[in-house]
Amino acid sequence: MTPDNKAVKGPASYFPAIEKKYGHPVAYWFGVLKTVSDLKHMEQVAHLKNQHKMGHGHANALVAYYRANPS
């Protein structure tokens, strides 16, 4: 839930599970994605899966959020 008591939806709803399973905050994963920002969406997903042993759903959620919210 967010501070205004609304359920988190979309890719961000995966963030607590990602942090728990892979032991890093999402900011860490956005840093990883920044290093491969020149790749296409599915290439970034493949990078997380191949180099960091992340599951497809978690990798896709991080990439989707990162690409929709450039910093």
C-alpha positions in Angstrom: 0.0 0.0 0.0 1.1 3.5 -0.6 0.9 6.3 2.1 -2.5 7.2 0.8 -3.7 3.6 1.3 -3.9 2.8 -2.4 -2.6 -0.5 -3.7 0.5 -0.3 -5.8 -0.2 -1.4 -9.4 1.8 -2.1 -12.4 5.6 -2.9 -12.5 6.2 -1.2 -9.1 4.0 -3.9 -7.4 6.9 -6.3 -8.0 9.5 -4.2 -6.2 9.1 -5.6 -2.6 9.5 -9.2 -3.9 12.4 -8.2 -6.1 14.2 -6.6 -3.2 13.6 -9.5 -1.0 14.6 -12.2 -3.5 17.7 -10.6 -5.0 18.9 -8.7 -1.9 19.3 -5.3 -3.5 17.0 -2.2 -3.5 15.4 -1.3 -6.8 17.7 1.7 -7.1 20.6 -0.8 -7.5 18.8 -2.5 -10.4 18.1 0.8 -12.0 21.8 1.5 -11.8 22.4 -1.8 -13.5 19.9 -0.9 -16.2 21.6 2.5 -16.7 24.8 0.6 -17.8 22.8 -1.1 -20.6 20.5 1.8 -21.4 21.5 1.6 -25.1 19.9 -1.8 -25.4 16.3 -2.5 -26.4 13.6 -3.5 -23.8 13.9 -7.3 -24.3 17.7 -7.0 -24.5 17.7 -5.3 -21.1 15.4 -8.0 -19.7 17.8 -10.7 -21.1 20.7 -8.9 -19.5 19.1 -9.1 -16.0 18.1 -12.7 -16.6 21.5 -13.9 -17.9 23.9 -11.8 -15.9 22.0 -11.6 -12.6 19.9 -14.8 -12.7 16.7 -12.8 -12.4 13.3 -14.3 -13.3 11.6 -13.0 -16.4 8.7 -11.3 -14.6 10.9 -9.5 -12.2 13.3 -8.4 -15.0 10.5 -7.2 -17.2 8.9 -5.2 -14.4 12.2 -3.4 -13.6 12.8 -2.7 -17.3 9.3 -1.5 -17.9 9.4 0.9 -14.9 12.9 2.1 -15.7 12.0 2.9 -19.3 8.8 4.6 -18.4 10.5 6.7 -15.7 13.9 7.9 -17.1 16.1 9.7 -14.7 
